[in-house]
Amino acid sequence: MNEETGFIAAVLRDLATSTAVILAAWGALGGATNALTTRMRLRDALRHILLGGLIAAGMGSLSMAVITAWLSLPSQAIPAGGAAGSAAYLVGVFGPAFIEVVLARLRGSKGGNPDA
């Protein structure tokens, strides 16, 4: 039983220090801020929180890979720079809103033209 507790504790510790999880958490907080300030329905708010987390986790990892290649930094800089919480928060705030605007325009263009 003690080994299972040690294993679970190690997994939780690794998960808590994971860059992607940290970025996702900051992005989800950004999505929550966006949802609270625009006073949307619960379903839409949950979608913004989820999108904020997913976008921030993906963009944080991708952007650091691009930056390290661009600046010729060692690959060890990717996880170190990926924990940029403020950037992930902003992506979480504005990412879902951007996606919602694009989707609304796509829906509007299809709904306005019956031949589309």
Biopython code that builds the backbone (N, CA, C, O; Angstrom):
import numpy as np
from Bio.PDB.StructureBuilder import StructureBuilder

atoms = [
    (1, "MET", "N", (0.827, -1.193, 0.000)),
    (1, "MET", "CA", (0.000, 0.000, 0.000)),
    (1, "MET", "C", (0.864, 1.247, 0.000)),
    (1, "MET", "O", (0.518, 2.249, -0.626)),
    (2, "ASN", "N", (1.976, 1.188, 0.693)),
    (2, "ASN", "CA", (2.868, 2.331, 0.766)),
    (2, "ASN", "C", (3.487, 2.633, -0.597)),
    (2, "ASN", "O", (3.685, 3.797, -0.945)),
    (3, "GLU", "N", (3.797, 1.576, -1.381)),
    (3, "GLU", "CA", (4.358, 1.785, -2.705)),
    (3, "GLU", "C", (3.354, 2.465, -3.625)),
    (3, "GLU", "O", (3.735, 3.316, -4.429)),
    (4, "GLU", "N", (2.087, 2.105, -3.521)),
    (4, "GLU", "CA", (1.062, 2.742, -4.337)),
    (4, "GLU", "C", (0.940, 4.218, -3.986)),
    (4, "GLU", "O", (0.808, 5.061, -4.874)),
    (5, "THR", "N", (0.985, 4.531, -2.706)),
    (5, "THR", "CA", (0.912, 5.921, -2.282)),
    (5, "THR", "C", (2.116, 6.688, -2.800)),
    (5, "THR", "O", (1.984, 7.826, -3.250)),
    (6, "GLY", "N", (3.283, 6.073, -2.739)),
    (6, "GLY", "CA", (4.484, 6.719, -3.256)),
    (6, "GLY", "C", (4.396, 6.944, -4.763)),
    (6, "GLY", "O", (4.807, 7.990, -5.264)),
    (7, "PHE", "N", (3.864, 5.965, -5.476)),
    (7, "PHE", "CA", (3.720, 6.097, -6.916)),
    (7, "PHE", "C", (2.719, 7.199, -7.256)),
    (7, "PHE", "O", (2.979, 8.038, -8.119)),
    (8, "ILE", "N", (1.584, 7.192, -6.579)),
    (8, "ILE", "CA", (0.552, 8.200, -6.833)),
    (8, "ILE", "C", (1.080, 9.588, -6.499)),
    (8, "ILE", "O", (0.840, 10.544, -7.236)),
    (9, "ALA", "N", (1.793, 9.692, -5.396)),
    (9, "ALA", "CA", (2.364, 10.979, -5.018)),
    (9, "ALA", "C", (3.374, 11.447, -6.060)),
    (9, "ALA", "O", (3.426, 12.635, -6.379)),
    (10, "ALA", "N", (4.173, 10.531, -6.590)),
    (10, "ALA", "CA", (5.163, 10.899, -7.611)),
    (10, "ALA", "C", (4.469, 11.352, -8.893)),
    (10, "ALA", "O", (4.894, 12.319, -9.525)),
    (11, "VAL", "N", (3.402, 10.653, -9.276)),
    (11, "VAL", "CA", (2.667, 11.045, -10.480)),
    (11, "VAL", "C", (2.035, 12.419, -10.293)),
    (11, "VAL", "O", (2.107, 13.262, -11.187)),
    (12, "LEU", "N", (1.418, 12.650, -9.139)),
    (12, "LEU", "CA", (0.800, 13.953, -8.876)),
    (12, "LEU", "C", (1.842, 15.067, -8.824)),
    (12, "LEU", "O", (1.589, 16.176, -9.295)),
    (13, "ARG", "N", (3.005, 14.779, -8.258)),
    (13, "ARG", "CA", (4.078, 15.771, -8.196)),
    (13, "ARG", "C", (4.579, 16.106, -9.604)),
    (13, "ARG", "O", (4.782, 17.275, -9.930)),
    (14, "ASP", "N", (4.777, 15.079, -10.435)),
    (14, "ASP", "CA", (5.212, 15.315, -11.809)),
    (14, "ASP", "C", (4.148, 16.067, -12.613)),
    (14, "ASP", "O", (4.472, 16.922, -13.436)),
    (15, "LEU", "N", (2.896, 15.745, -12.370)),
    (15, "LEU", "CA", (1.807, 16.419, -13.054)),
    (15, "LEU", "C", (1.734, 17.888, -12.649)),
    (15, "LEU", "O", (1.486, 18.757, -13.485)),
    (16, "ALA", "N", (1.950, 18.158, -11.367)),
    (16, "ALA", "CA", (1.894, 19.531, -10.872)),
    (16, "ALA", "C", (3.037, 20.382, -11.413)),
    (16, "ALA", "O", (2.895, 21.598, -11.539)),
    (17, "THR", "N", (4.157, 19.763, -11.731)),
    (17, "THR", "CA", (5.292, 20.518, -12.260)),
    (17, "THR", "C", (5.370, 20.473, -13.781)),
    (17, "THR", "O", (6.298, 21.026, -14.371)),
    (18, "SER", "N", (4.410, 19.826, -14.413)),
    (18, "SER", "CA", (4.396, 19.734, -15.868)),
    (18, "SER", "C", (4.121, 21.109, -16.473)),
    (18, "SER", "O", (3.196, 21.806, -16.055)),
    (19, "THR", "N", (4.916, 21.485, -17.442)),
    (19, "THR", "CA", (4.751, 22.777, -18.094)),
    (19, "THR", "C", (3.402, 22.885, -18.775)),
    (19, "THR", "O", (2.740, 23.917, -18.672)),
    (20, "ALA", "N", (2.985, 21.842, -19.467)),
    (20, "ALA", "CA", (1.708, 21.889, -20.176)),
    (20, "ALA", "C", (0.546, 22.067, -19.210)),
    (20, "ALA", "O", (-0.399, 22.801, -19.503)),
    (21, "VAL", "N", (0.609, 21.408, -18.072)),
    (21, "VAL", "CA", (-0.474, 21.529, -17.089)),
    (21, "VAL", "C", (-0.503, 22.936, -16.494)),
    (21, "VAL", "O", (-1.574, 23.508, -16.292)),
    (22, "ILE", "N", (0.667, 23.484, -16.219)),
    (22, "ILE", "CA", (0.734, 24.852, -15.686)),
    (22, "ILE", "C", (0.174, 25.838, -16.700)),
    (22, "ILE", "O", (-0.607, 26.724, -16.351)),
    (23, "LEU", "N", (0.578, 25.681, -17.963)),
    (23, "LEU", "CA", (0.062, 26.567, -18.998)),
    (23, "LEU", "C", (-1.438, 26.405, -19.172)),
    (23, "LEU", "O", (-2.157, 27.390, -19.343)),
    (24, "ALA", "N", (-1.910, 25.168, -19.129)),
    (24, "ALA", "CA", (-3.344, 24.923, -19.261)),
    (24, "ALA", "C", (-4.117, 25.561, -18.113)),
    (24, "ALA", "O", (-5.202, 26.106, -18.317)),
    (25, "ALA", "N", (-3.561, 25.493, -16.915)),
    (25, "ALA", "CA", (-4.230, 26.094, -15.756)),
    (25, "ALA", "C", (-4.321, 27.614, -15.914)),
    (25, "ALA", "O", (-5.371, 28.204, -15.658)),
    (26, "TRP", "N", (-3.227, 28.244, -16.333)),
    (26, "TRP", "CA", (-3.257, 29.696, -16.546)),
    (26, "TRP", "C", (-4.218, 30.063, -17.670)),
    (26, "TRP", "O", (-4.951, 31.047, -17.571)),
    (27, "GLY", "N", (-4.214, 29.274, -18.735)),
    (27, "GLY", "CA", (-5.143, 29.530, -19.831)),
    (27, "GLY", "C", (-6.590, 29.358, -19.411)),
    (27, "GLY", "O", (-7.460, 30.126, -19.823)),
    (28, "ALA", "N", (-6.848, 28.354, -18.593)),
    (28, "ALA", "CA", (-8.205, 28.146, -18.086)),
    (28, "ALA", "C", (-8.636, 29.312, -17.208)),
    (28, "ALA", "O", (-9.797, 29.719, -17.245)),
    (29, "LEU", "N", (-7.717, 29.850, -16.423)),
    (29, "LEU", "CA", (-8.039, 31.037, -15.621)),
    (29, "LEU", "C", (-8.345, 32.228, -16.527)),
    (29, "LEU", "O", (-9.240, 33.023, -16.242)),
    (30, "GLY", "N", (-7.597, 32.340, -17.612)),
    (30, "GLY", "CA", (-7.885, 33.402, -18.576)),
    (30, "GLY", "C", (-9.249, 33.228, -19.219)),
    (30, "GLY", "O", (-9.992, 34.195, -19.386)),
    (31, "GLY", "N", (-9.576, 31.993, -19.579)),
    (31, "GLY", "CA", (-10.893, 31.719, -20.137)),
    (31, "GLY", "C", (-11.998, 32.006, -19.139)),
    (31, "GLY", "O", (-13.064, 32.496, -19.510)),
    (32, "ALA", "N", (-11.745, 31.700, -17.866)),
    (32, "ALA", "CA", (-12.729, 31.994, -16.816)),
    (32, "ALA", "C", (-12.915, 33.500, -16.651)),
    (32, "ALA", "O", (-14.033, 33.976, -16.456)),
    (33, "THR", "N", (-11.823, 34.237, -16.731)),
    (33, "THR", "CA", (-11.921, 35.697, -16.644)),
    (33, "THR", "C", (-12.760, 36.239, -17.793)),
    (33, "THR", "O", (-13.616, 37.102, -17.602)),
    (34, "ASN", "N", (-12.501, 35.722, -18.986)),
    (34, "ASN", "CA", (-13.266, 36.136, -20.157)),
    (34, "ASN", "C", (-14.740, 35.811, -19.962)),
    (34, "ASN", "O", (-15.601, 36.640, -20.258)),
    (35, "ALA", "N", (-15.036, 34.629, -19.473)),
    (35, "ALA", "CA", (-16.424, 34.217, -19.271)),
    (35, "ALA", "C", (-17.115, 35.067, -18.208)),
    (35, "ALA", "O", (-18.284, 35.424, -18.358)),
    (36, "LEU", "N", (-16.403, 35.387, -17.146)),
    (36, "LEU", "CA", (-17.012, 36.179, -16.070)),
    (36, "LEU", "C", (-17.250, 37.626, -16.487)),
    (36, "LEU", "O", (-18.256, 38.225, -16.108)),
    (37, "THR", "N", (-16.334, 38.185, -17.260)),
    (37, "THR", "CA", (-16.488, 39.590, -17.635)),
    (37, "THR", "C", (-17.526, 39.803, -18.724)),
    (37, "THR", "O", (-18.060, 40.903, -18.862)),
    (38, "THR", "N", (-17.816, 38.766, -19.499)),
    (38, "THR", "CA", (-18.817, 38.916, -20.559)),
    (38, "THR", "C", (-20.177, 38.361, -20.152)),
    (38, "THR", "O", (-21.127, 38.448, -20.929)),
    (39, "ARG", "N", (-20.292, 37.799, -18.963)),
    (39, "ARG", "CA", (-21.551, 37.302, -18.399)),
    (39, "ARG", "C", (-22.299, 36.384, -19.370)),
    (39, "ARG", "O", (-23.386, 36.708, -19.849)),
    (40, "MET", "N", (-21.698, 35.260, -19.639)),
    (40, "MET", "CA", (-22.302, 34.308, -20.567)),
    (40, "MET", "C", (-22.946, 33.158, -19.807)),
    (40, "MET", "O", (-22.771, 33.016, -18.597)),
    (41, "ARG", "N", (-23.694, 32.340, -20.538)),
    (41, "ARG", "CA", (-24.323, 31.163, -19.935)),
    (41, "ARG", "C", (-23.254, 30.195, -19.448)),
    (41, "ARG", "O", (-22.102, 30.255, -19.876)),
    (42, "LEU", "N", (-23.652, 29.304, -18.546)),
    (42, "LEU", "CA", (-22.706, 28.356, -17.960)),
    (42, "LEU", "C", (-22.063, 27.473, -19.023)),
    (42, "LEU", "O", (-20.858, 27.225, -18.978)),
    (43, "ARG", "N", (-22.851, 27.002, -19.968)),
    (43, "ARG", "CA", (-22.318, 26.139, -21.030)),
    (43, "ARG", "C", (-21.246, 26.865, -21.848)),
    (43, "ARG", "O", (-20.197, 26.295, -22.150)),
    (44, "ASP", "N", (-21.512, 28.107, -22.197)),
    (44, "ASP", "CA", (-20.548, 28.896, -22.954)),
    (44, "ASP", "C", (-19.319, 29.222, -22.109)),
    (44, "ASP", "O", (-18.198, 29.249, -22.616)),
    (45, "ALA", "N", (-19.536, 29.468, -20.825)),
    (45, "ALA", "CA", (-18.415, 29.758, -19.932)),
    (45, "ALA", "C", (-17.486, 28.550, -19.808)),
    (45, "ALA", "O", (-16.264, 28.696, -19.847)),
    (46, "LEU", "N", (-18.062, 27.367, -19.660)),
    (46, "LEU", "CA", (-17.241, 26.158, -19.586)),
    (46, "LEU", "C", (-16.465, 25.930, -20.877)),
    (46, "LEU", "O", (-15.318, 25.485, -20.850)),
    (47, "ARG", "N", (-17.096, 26.238, -22.007)),
    (47, "ARG", "CA", (-16.397, 26.120, -23.286)),
    (47, "ARG", "C", (-15.216, 27.089, -23.356)),
    (47, "ARG", "O", (-14.152, 26.721, -23.855)),
    (48, "HIS", "N", (-15.382, 28.309, -22.869)),
    (48, "HIS", "CA", (-14.291, 29.279, -22.870)),
    (48, "HIS", "C", (-13.159, 28.840, -21.949)),
    (48, "HIS", "O", (-11.985, 29.008, -22.281)),
    (49, "ILE", "N", (-13.501, 28.288, -20.810)),
    (49, "ILE", "CA", (-12.473, 27.816, -19.877)),
    (49, "ILE", "C", (-11.686, 26.668, -20.500)),
    (49, "ILE", "O", (-10.457, 26.645, -20.433)),
    (50, "LEU", "N", (-12.388, 25.721, -21.100)),
    (50, "LEU", "CA", (-11.724, 24.587, -21.744)),
    (50, "LEU", "C", (-10.863, 25.040, -22.919)),
    (50, "LEU", "O", (-9.711, 24.625, -23.043)),
    (51, "LEU", "N", (-11.415, 25.884, -23.774)),
    (51, "LEU", "CA", (-10.642, 26.383, -24.910)),
    (51, "LEU", "C", (-9.425, 27.177, -24.449)),
    (51, "LEU", "O", (-8.345, 27.045, -25.025)),
    (52, "GLY", "N", (-9.589, 27.993, -23.425)),
    (52, "GLY", "CA", (-8.460, 28.770, -22.911)),
    (52, "GLY", "C", (-7.334, 27.878, -22.432)),
    (52, "GLY", "O", (-6.163, 28.144, -22.703)),
    (53, "GLY", "N", (-7.686, 26.823, -21.722)),
    (53, "GLY", "CA", (-6.669, 25.890, -21.250)),
    (53, "GLY", "C", (-5.984, 25.149, -22.377)),
    (53, "GLY", "O", (-4.760, 25.020, -22.389)),
    (54, "LEU", "N", (-6.769, 24.662, -23.323)),
    (54, "LEU", "CA", (-6.195, 23.907, -24.433)),
    (54, "LEU", "C", (-5.317, 24.776, -25.324)),
    (54, "LEU", "O", (-4.228, 24.361, -25.722)),
    (55, "ILE", "N", (-5.786, 25.979, -25.636)),
    (55, "ILE", "CA", (-5.009, 26.870, -26.492)),
    (55, "ILE", "C", (-3.722, 27.284, -25.803)),
    (55, "ILE", "O", (-2.661, 27.289, -26.427)),
    (56, "ALA", "N", (-3.800, 27.630, -24.531)),
    (56, "ALA", "CA", (-2.601, 28.075, -23.815)),
    (56, "ALA", "C", (-1.578, 26.958, -23.700)),
    (56, "ALA", "O", (-0.382, 27.206, -23.853)),
    (57, "ALA", "N", (-2.016, 25.745, -23.437)),
    (57, "ALA", "CA", (-1.072, 24.622, -23.335)),
    (57, "ALA", "C", (-0.408, 24.362, -24.673)),
    (57, "ALA", "O", (0.802, 24.145, -24.728)),
    (58, "GLY", "N", (-1.166, 24.379, -25.735)),
    (58, "GLY", "CA", (-0.605, 24.132, -27.059)),
    (58, "GLY", "C", (0.289, 25.256, -27.545)),
    (58, "GLY", "O", (1.372, 25.003, -28.073)),
    (59, "MET", "N", (-0.148, 26.486, -27.374)),
    (59, "MET", "CA", (0.638, 27.623, -27.838)),
    (59, "MET", "C", (1.890, 27.819, -27.002)),
    (59, "MET", "O", (2.922, 28.236, -27.527)),
    (60, "GLY", "N", (1.820, 27.528, -25.716)),
    (60, "GLY", "CA", (3.005, 27.691, -24.875)),
    (60, "GLY", "C", (4.123, 26.764, -25.291)),
    (60, "GLY", "O", (5.277, 27.183, -25.389)),
    (61, "SER", "N", (3.800, 25.524, -25.534)),
    (61, "SER", "CA", (4.810, 24.562, -25.956)),
    (61, "SER", "C", (5.317, 24.870, -27.355)),
    (61, "SER", "O", (6.522, 24.827, -27.603)),
    (62, "LEU", "N", (4.416, 25.178, -28.261)),
    (62, "LEU", "CA", (4.803, 25.472, -29.632)),
    (62, "LEU", "C", (5.626, 26.748, -29.715)),
    (62, "LEU", "O", (6.648, 26.785, -30.400)),
    (63, "SER", "N", (5.192, 27.787, -29.025)),
    (63, "SER", "CA", (5.901, 29.061, -29.125)),
    (63, "SER", "C", (7.318, 28.964, -28.573)),
    (63, "SER", "O", (8.236, 29.569, -29.129)),
    (64, "MET", "N", (7.511, 28.222, -27.501)),
    (64, "MET", "CA", (8.868, 28.092, -26.969)),
    (64, "MET", "C", (9.746, 27.275, -27.905)),
    (64, "MET", "O", (10.943, 27.544, -28.008)),
    (65, "ALA", "N", (9.187, 26.291, -28.586)),
    (65, "ALA", "CA", (9.971, 25.532, -29.562)),
    (65, "ALA", "C", (10.396, 26.427, -30.713)),
    (65, "ALA", "O", (11.527, 26.338, -31.190)),
    (66, "VAL", "N", (9.496, 27.285, -31.159)),
    (66, "VAL", "CA", (9.831, 28.210, -32.249)),
    (66, "VAL", "C", (10.876, 29.231, -31.789)),
    (66, "VAL", "O", (11.827, 29.522, -32.515)),
    (67, "ILE", "N", (10.697, 29.763, -30.601)),
    (67, "ILE", "CA", (11.634, 30.774, -30.091)),
    (67, "ILE", "C", (13.028, 30.186, -29.887)),
    (67, "ILE", "O", (14.023, 30.830, -30.220)),
    (68, "THR", "N", (13.111, 28.981, -29.350)),
    (68, "THR", "CA", (14.438, 28.382, -29.152)),
    (68, "THR", "C", (15.119, 28.094, -30.484)),
    (68, "THR", "O", (16.336, 28.238, -30.599)),
    (69, "ALA", "N", (14.353, 27.691, -31.484)),
    (69, "ALA", "CA", (14.957, 27.477, -32.806)),
    (69, "ALA", "C", (15.384, 28.806, -33.430)),
    (69, "ALA", "O", (16.445, 28.897, -34.048)),
    (70, "TRP", "N", (14.561, 29.823, -33.265)),
    (70, "TRP", "CA", (14.834, 31.135, -33.851)),
    (70, "TRP", "C", (16.065, 31.787, -33.224)),
    (70, "TRP", "O", (16.886, 32.383, -33.921)),
    (71, "LEU", "N", (16.185, 31.667, -31.899)),
    (71, "LEU", "CA", (17.306, 32.292, -31.195)),
    (71, "LEU", "C", (18.492, 31.348, -31.006)),
    (71, "LEU", "O", (19.475, 31.708, -30.358)),
    (72, "SER", "N", (18.405, 30.163, -31.559)),
    (72, "SER", "CA", (19.470, 29.145, -31.443)),
    (72, "SER", "C", (19.800, 28.838, -29.985)),
    (72, "SER", "O", (20.967, 28.728, -29.608)),
    (73, "LEU", "N", (18.760, 28.704, -29.181)),
    (73, "LEU", "CA", (18.929, 28.355, -27.771)),
    (73, "LEU", "C", (18.972, 26.841, -27.634)),
    (73, "LEU", "O", (18.495, 26.127, -28.515)),
    (74, "PRO", "N", (19.539, 26.343, -26.536)),
    (74, "PRO", "CA", (19.526, 24.888, -26.329)),
    (74, "PRO", "C", (18.104, 24.389, -26.084)),
    (74, "PRO", "O", (17.238, 25.138, -25.632)),
    (75, "SER", "N", (17.884, 23.130, -26.387)),
    (75, "SER", "CA", (16.530, 22.572, -26.251)),
    (75, "SER", "C", (16.057, 22.533, -24.797)),
    (75, "SER", "O", (14.858, 22.407, -24.545)),
    (76, "GLN", "N", (16.970, 22.640, -23.847)),
    (76, "GLN", "CA", (16.575, 22.666, -22.435)),
    (76, "GLN", "C", (15.805, 23.936, -22.086)),
    (76, "GLN", "O", (15.180, 23.999, -21.028)),
    (77, "ALA", "N", (15.837, 24.936, -22.944)),
    (77, "ALA", "CA", (15.133, 26.189, -22.671)),
    (77, "ALA", "C", (13.635, 26.074, -22.942)),
    (77, "ALA", "O", (12.866, 26.928, -22.500)),
    (78, "ILE", "N", (13.209, 25.037, -23.658)),
    (78, "ILE", "CA", (11.783, 24.898, -23.985)),
    (78, "ILE", "C", (10.931, 24.740, -22.728)),
    (78, "ILE", "O", (9.989, 25.512, -22.548)),
    (79, "PRO", "N", (11.216, 23.777, -21.851)),
    (79, "PRO", "CA", (10.368, 23.690, -20.651)),
    (79, "PRO", "C", (10.578, 24.850, -19.689)),
    (79, "PRO", "O", (9.654, 25.227, -18.968)),
    (80, "ALA", "N", (11.777, 25.420, -19.666)),
    (80, "ALA", "CA", (12.032, 26.526, -18.744)),
    (80, "ALA", "C", (11.231, 27.757, -19.129)),
    (80, "ALA", "O", (10.705, 28.454, -18.262)),
    (81, "GLY", "N", (11.137, 28.023, -20.404)),
    (81, "GLY", "CA", (10.398, 29.196, -20.848)),
    (81, "GLY", "C", (8.925, 28.938, -21.036)),
    (81, "GLY", "O", (8.145, 29.882, -21.160)),
    (82, "GLY", "N", (8.527, 27.686, -21.061)),
    (82, "GLY", "CA", (7.131, 27.364, -21.297)),
    (82, "GLY", "C", (6.215, 27.679, -20.138)),
    (82, "GLY", "O", (4.997, 27.705, -20.310)),
    (83, "ALA", "N", (6.761, 27.917, -18.977)),
    (83, "ALA", "CA", (5.940, 28.200, -17.802)),
    (83, "ALA", "C", (5.635, 29.685, -17.672)),
    (83, "ALA", "O", (5.456, 30.188, -16.562)),
    (84, "ALA", "N", (5.574, 30.378, -18.778)),
    (84, "ALA", "CA", (5.271, 31.804, -18.766)),
    (84, "ALA", "C", (3.778, 31.981, -18.537)),
    (84, "ALA", "O", (2.988, 32.016, -19.480)),
    (85, "GLY", "N", (3.411, 32.091, -17.276)),
    (85, "GLY", "CA", (1.998, 32.124, -16.907)),
    (85, "GLY", "C", (1.248, 33.326, -17.439)),
    (85, "GLY", "O", (0.078, 33.205, -17.803)),
    (86, "SER", "N", (1.887, 34.482, -17.497)),
    (86, "SER", "CA", (1.171, 35.672, -17.948)),
    (86, "SER", "C", (0.792, 35.567, -19.421)),
    (86, "SER", "O", (-0.303, 35.975, -19.806)),
    (87, "ALA", "N", (1.679, 35.027, -20.243)),
    (87, "ALA", "CA", (1.362, 34.853, -21.660)),
    (87, "ALA", "C", (0.247, 33.826, -21.829)),
    (87, "ALA", "O", (-0.655, 34.014, -22.646)),
    (88, "ALA", "N", (0.308, 32.748, -21.065)),
    (88, "ALA", "CA", (-0.738, 31.725, -21.144)),
    (88, "ALA", "C", (-2.078, 32.291, -20.682)),
    (88, "ALA", "O", (-3.121, 31.953, -21.241)),
    (89, "TYR", "N", (-2.054, 33.140, -19.676)),
    (89, "TYR", "CA", (-3.282, 33.764, -19.188)),
    (89, "TYR", "C", (-3.913, 34.628, -20.281)),
    (89, "TYR", "O", (-5.121, 34.566, -20.513)),
    (90, "LEU", "N", (-3.088, 35.430, -20.947)),
    (90, "LEU", "CA", (-3.601, 36.289, -22.008)),
    (90, "LEU", "C", (-4.143, 35.468, -23.176)),
    (90, "LEU", "O", (-5.167, 35.815, -23.765)),
    (91, "VAL", "N", (-3.455, 34.390, -23.502)),
    (91, "VAL", "CA", (-3.949, 33.508, -24.555)),
    (91, "VAL", "C", (-5.285, 32.909, -24.127)),
    (91, "VAL", "O", (-6.192, 32.769, -24.947)),
    (92, "GLY", "N", (-5.408, 32.560, -22.867)),
    (92, "GLY", "CA", (-6.673, 32.024, -22.365)),
    (92, "GLY", "C", (-7.798, 33.031, -22.404)),
    (92, "GLY", "O", (-8.957, 32.662, -22.596)),
    (93, "VAL", "N", (-7.471, 34.309, -22.224)),
    (93, "VAL", "CA", (-8.496, 35.351, -22.273)),
    (93, "VAL", "C", (-8.932, 35.603, -23.709)),
    (93, "VAL", "O", (-10.126, 35.616, -24.010)),
    (94, "PHE", "N", (-7.956, 35.804, -24.599)),
    (94, "PHE", "CA", (-8.285, 36.246, -25.944)),
    (94, "PHE", "C", (-8.444, 35.118, -26.959)),
    (94, "PHE", "O", (-9.113, 35.308, -27.975)),
    (95, "GLY", "N", (-7.856, 33.963, -26.720)),
    (95, "GLY", "CA", (-7.960, 32.849, -27.657)),
    (95, "GLY", "C", (-9.380, 32.386, -27.894)),
    (95, "GLY", "O", (-9.807, 32.320, -29.047)),
    (96, "PRO", "N", (-10.140, 32.058, -26.842)),
    (96, "PRO", "CA", (-11.523, 31.625, -27.058)),
    (96, "PRO", "C", (-12.386, 32.713, -27.696)),
    (96, "PRO", "O", (-13.255, 32.414, -28.515)),
    (97, "ALA", "N", (-12.151, 33.963, -27.328)),
    (97, "ALA", "CA", (-12.925, 35.049, -27.927)),
    (97, "ALA", "C", (-12.641, 35.147, -29.420)),
    (97, "ALA", "O", (-13.558, 35.370, -30.211)),
    (98, "PHE", "N", (-11.394, 34.984, -29.809)),
    (98, "PHE", "CA", (-11.027, 35.014, -31.218)),
    (98, "PHE", "C", (-11.699, 33.871, -31.975)),
    (98, "PHE", "O", (-12.231, 34.068, -33.067)),
    (99, "ILE", "N", (-11.668, 32.686, -31.390)),
    (99, "ILE", "CA", (-12.301, 31.526, -32.028)),
    (99, "ILE", "C", (-13.806, 31.742, -32.154)),
    (99, "ILE", "O", (-14.395, 31.389, -33.176)),
    (100, "GLU", "N", (-14.436, 32.316, -31.132)),
    (100, "GLU", "CA", (-15.878, 32.575, -31.186)),
    (100, "GLU", "C", (-16.216, 33.562, -32.303)),
    (100, "GLU", "O", (-17.226, 33.393, -32.987)),
    (101, "VAL", "N", (-15.390, 34.583, -32.496)),
    (101, "VAL", "CA", (-15.636, 35.555, -33.559)),
    (101, "VAL", "C", (-15.519, 34.888, -34.924)),
    (101, "VAL", "O", (-16.349, 35.121, -35.803)),
    (102, "VAL", "N", (-14.491, 34.059, -35.107)),
    (102, "VAL", "CA", (-14.308, 33.359, -36.379)),
    (102, "VAL", "C", (-15.489, 32.425, -36.642)),
    (102, "VAL", "O", (-16.016, 32.390, -37.753)),
    (103, "LEU", "N", (-15.902, 31.674, -35.631)),
    (103, "LEU", "CA", (-17.044, 30.763, -35.806)),
    (103, "LEU", "C", (-18.329, 31.522, -36.110)),
    (103, "LEU", "O", (-19.132, 31.077, -36.930)),
    (104, "ALA", "N", (-18.529, 32.658, -35.460)),
    (104, "ALA", "CA", (-19.737, 33.450, -35.714)),
    (104, "ALA", "C", (-19.745, 33.966, -37.151)),
    (104, "ALA", "O", (-20.790, 33.991, -37.801)),
    (105, "ARG", "N", (-18.591, 34.371, -37.637)),
    (105, "ARG", "CA", (-18.520, 34.845, -39.023)),
    (105, "ARG", "C", (-18.751, 33.711, -40.006)),
    (105, "ARG", "O", (-19.409, 33.896, -41.029)),
    (106, "LEU", "N", (-18.210, 32.535, -39.700)),
    (106, "LEU", "CA", (-18.442, 31.389, -40.572)),
    (106, "LEU", "C", (-19.915, 30.997, -40.586)),
    (106, "LEU", "O", (-20.477, 30.705, -41.642)),
    (107, "ARG", "N", (-20.530, 30.992, -39.423)),
    (107, "ARG", "CA", (-21.960, 30.674, -39.345)),
    (107, "ARG", "C", (-22.786, 31.721, -40.066)),
    (107, "ARG", "O", (-23.758, 31.392, -40.744)),
    (108, "GLY", "N", (-22.405, 32.982, -39.922)),
    (108, "GLY", "CA", (-23.133, 34.069, -40.575)),
    (108, "GLY", "C", (-23.040, 33.999, -42.083)),
    (108, "GLY", "O", (-24.012, 34.284, -42.782)),
    (109, "SER", "N", (-21.873, 33.621, -42.592)),
    (109, "SER", "CA", (-21.727, 33.541, -44.044)),
    (109, "SER", "C", (-22.511, 32.370, -44.610)),
    (109, "SER", "O", (-23.025, 32.457, -45.725)),
    (110, "LYS", "N", (-22.613, 31.292, -43.877)),
    (110, "LYS", "CA", (-23.402, 30.140, -44.337)),
    (110, "LYS", "C", (-24.887, 30.395, -44.185)),
    (110, "LYS", "O", (-25.677, 29.965, -45.025)),
    (111, "GLY", "N", (-25.282, 31.094, -43.118)),
    (111, "GLY", "CA", (-26.708, 31.347, -42.881)),
    (111, "GLY", "C", (-27.259, 32.423, -43.799)),
    (111, "GLY", "O", (-28.448, 32.405, -44.120)),
    (112, "GLY", "N", (-26.423, 33.361, -44.229)),
    (112, "GLY", "CA", (-26.896, 34.469, -45.058)),
    (112, "GLY", "C", (-27.081, 34.077, -46.516)),
    (112, "GLY", "O", (-27.862, 34.708, -47.229)),
    (113, "ASN", "N", (-26.381, 33.054, -46.968)),
    (113, "ASN", "CA", (-26.446, 32.641, -48.364)),
    (113, "ASN", "C", (-27.002, 31.221, -48.445)),
    (113, "ASN", "O", (-26.311, 30.282, -48.052)),
    (114, "PRO", "N", (-28.207, 31.034, -48.934)),
    (114, "PRO", "CA", (-28.782, 29.690, -48.948)),
    (114, "PRO", "C", (-28.081, 28.741, -49.909)),
    (114, "PRO", "O", (-28.237, 27.527, -49.780)),
    (115, "ASP", "N", (-27.308, 29.255, -50.875)),
    (115, "ASP", "CA", (-26.602, 28.397, -51.822)),
    (115, "ASP", "C", (-25.302, 27.850, -51.258)),
    (115, "ASP", "O", (-24.706, 26.952, -51.851)),
    (116, "ALA", "N", (-24.851, 28.371, -50.125)),
    (116, "ALA", "CA", (-23.547, 27.953, -49.562)),
    (116, "ALA", "C", (-23.642, 26.617, -48.890)),
    (116, "ALA", "O", (-22.646, 26.117, -48.366)),
]
sb = StructureBuilder()
sb.init_structure("model")
sb.init_model(0)
sb.init_chain("A")
sb.init_seg("    ")
for serial, (resi, resn, name, xyz) in enumerate(atoms, 1):
    if name == "N":
        sb.init_residue(resn, " ", resi, " ")
    sb.init_atom(name, np.array(xyz, "f"), 0.0, 1.0, " ", f" {name:<3s}", serial, name[0])
structure = sb.get_structure()
